[in-house]
């Protein structure tokens, strides 16, 4: 049996909880300038496991991660939200879900994440 006690929480619920409880998070969750390139409608950070192709231009953008996975399946979103209050405001205004904005796996198939877990 698997239990997910906060599975019905939205992204906004989680950020409000983080703000209310003053939970410290790694800087990756907050906006900062970094080198990225555009692929499949998402910003990918330049890194060891994520390199642009010849036709993809590297630019500097202020971005943050709405979810954290490995660099092969998680994209960044343009954002100036550098603290929790700004993220709460940003998430409250967005109309695009976290997974829809940043999860490359979800663009491959509905079961792609589960397939990756099995691997």
C-alpha positions as CSV (number, residue, x, y, z in Angstrom):
1,X,0.0,0.0,0.0
2,X,1.3,3.5,-0.9
3,X,0.0,6.6,0.9
4,X,0.4,10.1,-0.3
5,X,-0.9,12.4,2.4
6,X,-0.5,15.7,0.4
7,X,-1.4,14.3,-3.0
8,X,-4.4,16.5,-3.3
9,X,-2.3,19.7,-2.6
10,X,-1.8,22.0,-5.5
11,X,1.5,23.7,-6.3
12,X,0.1,26.8,-4.8
13,X,-0.8,25.0,-1.6
14,X,2.7,23.7,-1.2
15,X,4.3,27.1,-1.8
16,X,1.9,28.7,0.7
17,X,2.9,26.0,3.3
18,X,6.6,26.7,2.6
19,X,6.0,30.4,3.1
20,X,3.9,30.0,6.2
21,X,6.4,27.6,7.9
22,X,9.4,29.6,6.7
23,X,11.0,26.5,5.2
24,X,14.5,27.0,3.8
25,X,15.0,25.7,0.2
26,X,18.0,25.3,-2.1
27,X,18.6,28.3,-4.4
28,X,17.7,26.3,-7.4
29,X,14.0,26.9,-6.6
30,X,14.4,30.6,-6.8
31,X,15.0,32.7,-10.0
32,X,18.6,33.4,-11.0
33,X,20.4,34.1,-14.2
34,X,21.9,31.1,-16.1
35,X,22.8,29.9,-19.5
36,X,19.9,28.1,-21.2
37,X,18.7,27.0,-24.6
38,X,15.2,26.5,-26.0
39,X,14.1,22.9,-26.9
40,X,10.5,21.6,-27.3
41,X,9.1,24.9,-25.9
42,X,11.1,24.7,-22.7
43,X,14.3,26.4,-21.4
44,X,17.0,23.8,-20.7
45,X,20.0,24.7,-18.6
46,X,23.4,24.1,-20.1
47,X,25.2,21.5,-18.0
48,X,27.0,18.2,-18.0
49,X,23.9,16.2,-19.1
50,X,22.2,18.9,-21.1
51,X,24.0,20.4,-24.1
52,X,22.5,22.4,-26.9
53,X,22.4,21.0,-30.4
54,X,24.1,22.9,-33.3
55,X,20.8,24.7,-34.2
56,X,20.0,25.7,-30.6
57,X,21.3,29.1,-29.4
58,X,22.6,29.5,-25.8
59,X,21.3,32.7,-24.1
60,X,21.3,34.1,-20.6
61,X,17.9,34.3,-18.9
62,X,16.6,34.7,-15.4
63,X,14.8,31.4,-14.7
64,X,13.7,29.1,-11.9
65,X,12.6,25.5,-11.6
66,X,9.0,24.8,-10.7
67,X,9.9,21.2,-10.1
68,X,13.2,19.5,-9.7
69,X,14.1,16.3,-11.5
70,X,17.2,15.5,-13.4
71,X,18.5,17.7,-16.2
72,X,17.3,15.3,-18.9
73,X,13.7,15.7,-18.1
74,X,13.2,19.1,-16.3
75,X,13.0,22.5,-17.9
76,X,13.2,26.0,-16.3
77,X,10.6,28.8,-16.6
78,X,11.4,32.5,-17.1
79,X,10.8,34.1,-13.7
80,X,12.0,37.0,-11.5
81,X,10.6,35.3,-8.4
82,X,13.7,35.3,-6.1
83,X,11.9,34.6,-2.8
84,X,9.0,32.5,-1.6
85,X,6.5,35.4,-1.5
86,X,7.2,36.2,-5.1
87,X,6.8,32.5,-6.1
88,X,3.4,32.4,-4.3
89,X,2.3,35.4,-6.2
90,X,3.6,34.0,-9.5
91,X,2.0,30.6,-9.1
92,X,-1.3,32.2,-8.1
93,X,-1.4,34.0,-11.4
94,X,-0.2,31.3,-13.7
95,X,-2.6,29.3,-15.9
96,X,-0.1,26.6,-16.9
97,X,0.5,23.6,-14.6
98,X,3.9,22.8,-13.2
99,X,4.1,19.6,-15.1
100,X,2.8,21.1,-18.3
101,X,5.5,23.8,-18.1
102,X,8.6,21.9,-17.3
103,X,8.3,18.1,-17.6
104,X,9.7,16.8,-20.8
105,X,8.6,13.3,-20.0
106,X,5.0,14.4,-20.1
107,X,5.4,15.4,-23.7
108,X,6.6,11.9,-24.6
109,X,3.8,9.9,-23.2
110,X,1.4,9.8,-20.2
111,X,3.4,6.9,-18.6
112,X,6.9,8.3,-19.3
113,X,7.6,9.1,-15.7
114,X,6.6,5.7,-14.5
115,X,8.7,4.1,-17.2
116,X,11.7,6.1,-16.1
117,X,11.1,5.0,-12.5
118,X,11.1,1.3,-13.6
119,X,14.4,1.9,-15.5
